[in-house]
Amino acid sequence: LAESRSQRETVQAEASSARERLTELESRLASLHSQEKSLTSDLSARTEAEERLRSRLKETEGELETMRTQLKETSEALHEAQRTERKQRAQEEELQETLRTTRTETSQVV
């Protein structure tokens, strides 16, 4: 009878220890689930932020390409305006020379 009681007490102590261990493991599992949920949320937020940044980068690249095109067009227009201005100056110089020649000839005739 004493041996049976001793075995029962041993089994009860082991069961109590197992319950404590189970409670501890359940608590750790709940903590790990909470950490997983938090990490998943952080990852989701980072992924969304990365997608926004990629989108903004594409927009910026598009704006940059537009500016490059506008700069090229403006540069070409400036060169054309400079060529036109040089032609006009040359024509003006020709007209001035023609005017001088005409005045000289007119003064000689008079």
WOTA-V562571 format. One record per residue. N is the residue number from 1. RES is the residue in one small letter. SS is DSSP state (@ for helix, = for strand, . for the rest). NEAR is the number of other ideal C-beta (glycine too) atoms within 10 Angstrom. Layout:
BEGIN
n=(N;N)
res=(RES;RES)
ss=(SS;SS)
near=(NEAR;NEAR)
END
This chain:
BEGIN
n=(1;2;3;4;5;6;7;8;9;10;11;12;13;14;15;16;17;18;19;20;21;22;23;24;25;26;27;28;29;30;31;32;33;34;35;36;37;38;39;40;41;42;43;44;45;46;47;48;49;50;51;52;53;54;55;56;57;58;59;60;61;62;63;64;65;66;67;68;69;70;71;72;73;74;75;76;77;78;79;80;81;82;83;84;85;86;87;88;89;90;91;92;93;94;95;96;97;98;99;100;101;102;103;104;105;106;107;108;109;110)
res=(l;a;e;s;r;s;q;r;e;t;v;q;a;e;a;s;s;a;r;e;r;l;t;e;l;e;s;r;l;a;s;l;h;s;q;e;k;s;l;t;s;d;l;s;a;r;t;e;a;e;e;r;l;r;s;r;l;k;e;t;e;g;e;l;e;t;m;r;t;q;l;k;e;t;s;e;a;l;h;e;a;q;r;t;e;r;k;q;r;a;q;e;e;e;l;q;e;t;l;r;t;t;r;t;e;t;s;q;v;v)
ss=(.;@;@;@;@;@;@;@;@;@;@;@;@;@;@;@;@;@;@;@;@;@;@;@;@;@;@;@;@;@;@;@;@;@;@;@;@;@;@;@;@;@;@;@;@;@;@;@;@;@;@;@;@;@;@;@;@;@;@;@;@;@;@;@;@;@;@;@;@;@;@;@;@;@;@;@;@;@;@;@;@;@;@;@;@;@;@;@;@;@;@;@;@;@;@;@;@;@;@;@;@;@;@;@;@;@;@;@;@;.)
near=(5;6;7;8;9;10;10;10;10;10;10;10;10;10;10;10;10;10;10;10;10;10;10;10;10;10;10;10;10;10;10;10;10;10;10;10;10;10;10;10;10;10;10;10;10;10;10;10;10;10;10;10;10;10;10;10;10;10;10;10;10;10;10;10;10;10;10;10;10;10;10;10;10;10;10;10;10;10;10;10;10;10;10;10;10;10;10;10;10;10;10;10;10;10;10;10;10;10;10;10;10;10;10;10;10;9;8;7;6;5)
END
